Amino acid sequence: MTEGQDHDLPATSLLHGDARSRDGAVVPPIVQAATFAADTGQEFLDVATKSFSDNFYVRYGNPNQTQVADVVATLEGAERAIVTASGMGAVSTLALTLLSAGDHVVLQRSLYPGTTTLTTDLLARFGVSADVVSQSSLDELESLLRPSTRLVFVETPSNPLLGITDLRRFAEVAHNAGALLIADNTVATPLNQRPLALGADVVWHSATKYLAGHSDVSAGIIAGSEELMERVWRTHLTVGSVLGPFDAWLLLRGLRTLDVRMERHNENGLAVARYLDDHPEVESVYYPGLTSQPQHELAASQMSGFCGLISFVPSGGAGRVDSLLDALRLTTRAASLGSVHSLANRPAAMWSARRRDQVADDVDEALIRLSVGIEAKEDLIKDFDQALKATSPT
């Protein structure tokens, strides 16, 4: 995080958090170079051996990557951040840094499937064991922790049921057992939630989603203390999940408008969620911003906004869902979330049999995950109204 900064609010940090690393340029240039020249042998040695070099070789760093990292570190209240080529690149690099054979991890049941597969399948081949915990059960978490537990993975709000993890209490329980709490902040973004301030040790993002915001770049972010990020960076050199300079520049460009986009996402998400919650042909809605939700008070205690991700189950079962999605004119059937465009899909249709078994008790086959974009909320509601009428089973 930039020393001596004279700005505190996110809207300003998004525009000025990288002032030091862009060296006065209002719009920083794209530094497409893969390698950089040194004038002397001593200079070459200095840049080759210092931490986080962005003027030596692109795998070590790049000025465009540094600009993104500076902005996100400031937003998250972190000492340092690292940029990767994808969200999975971020969490994989993080796990490979902090875990060894014989270690144990705990991950919440409702978690991004890629993180679940990483911990329960891939890392298991290298001697790391894993247990799954309910997102709302501190007692279960305490019972699963062992002397060998190194990490507790959480995601809040979770995907796709928008469940809330009590970050303060989960962090306390994890720390009492000598484990680190790793928080996926992709859905909330640092504008709605700052896990590090609530006790998490490391925060990570699929920056492909809200941070970039335009469905045109794949990227990941890891943020935390200087000591932890130094260890992560050295693993990053070996793993090589490197974000290209142009993609880093696109991500930075997307970040500049994150504040105004999230304000619209938050507004639209709440408006559409209320509409769906009141509709007679919608059986259930999952959105932490609704006061009727059982975890609303917890969400409000650690979030300043509730984002644009909603899940809901229409009446008529899974057979109606495809027709409903087809009838929508402003919402595109697509994977991912956090775009300026509204996107929707049926999660159960995308999941492997194993993932479906993990969440079978919670996720209805007819569940629709809706990522509300920044279109006019009135138009989005009108579009859902006509689609629900057109596909009404009555």
Secondary structure as UniProt FT lines:
FT   TURN            3..4
FT   HELIX           10..16
FT   TURN            17..24
FT   HELIX           41..49
FT   TURN            51..52
FT   TURN            58..60
FT   HELIX           63..76
FT   STRAND          80..84
FT   HELIX           87..98
FT   TURN            101..102
FT   STRAND          104..108
FT   HELIX           113..117
FT   HELIX           118..122
FT   HELIX           123..126
FT   STRAND          129..133
FT   TURN            135..136
FT   HELIX           138..144
FT   TURN            147..148
FT   STRAND          149..155
FT   TURN            159..161
FT   HELIX           167..176
FT   TURN            177..178
FT   STRAND          180..184
FT   TURN            186..188
FT   TURN            190..192
FT   HELIX           195..198
FT   STRAND          202..206
FT   TURN            207..212
FT   STRAND          220..224
FT   HELIX           226..239
FT   HELIX           245..256
FT   HELIX           258..278
FT   TURN            280..281
FT   STRAND          282..286
FT   TURN            288..289
FT   TURN            291..292
FT   TURN            294..295
FT   HELIX           296..302
FT   STRAND          309..314
FT   TURN            315..316
FT   HELIX           318..327
FT   STRAND          331..333
FT   STRAND          342..345
FT   HELIX           347..350
FT   HELIX           353..358
FT   TURN            359..362
FT   TURN            365..366
FT   STRAND          368..371
FT   HELIX           377..390
//
